[in-house]
Amino acid sequence: MALRRFHSEVLRKALESIETQGPQEKVIGSETVAFDLEQLDEVRQRVDEFLTAMSALTQKAKKKTRIYNLSVLFFNLTKGDL
């Protein structure tokens, strides 16, 4: 339950950032794809690898002046199969 609240709060902050932060402060991207559910484990693995790589990149910063959130969402937009 606490994890759901955390992610909900992060999403609320992301929505707020759309209105309050310019492109010089944030990065927003989105991709909608058709997908085979059998690939979900591979998607999880690649997302984990990406998050680990981004964490390593940010750890290299000598001067840390801001707190950012990096979220990756990959979820079903359909009800059932296409």
Phi, psi and omega in degrees: 000318180297323180294321177297318178297318179301310182295324176297318179293319177298318179295323176297317179294324177296316177300317178298320182296333178301322182271333191252345182242136178276175182295342177285348181251345188216164174233124178231131176215158181207147178216126176254127187225152167279146195211146174260120183305334179295345179269000186300321178298319178294321177299313178304315181298315181293323177295315177302317179296318179297313180297321177296317179295319179292323176297317178297319179299312183290334178293338180286342183298129179280326182241108181258114186245349183220157172252123178242158173245134173246114179240142174237124180244132176219102187218161184285126175264351182252165174255102183085198181279160176287000000 
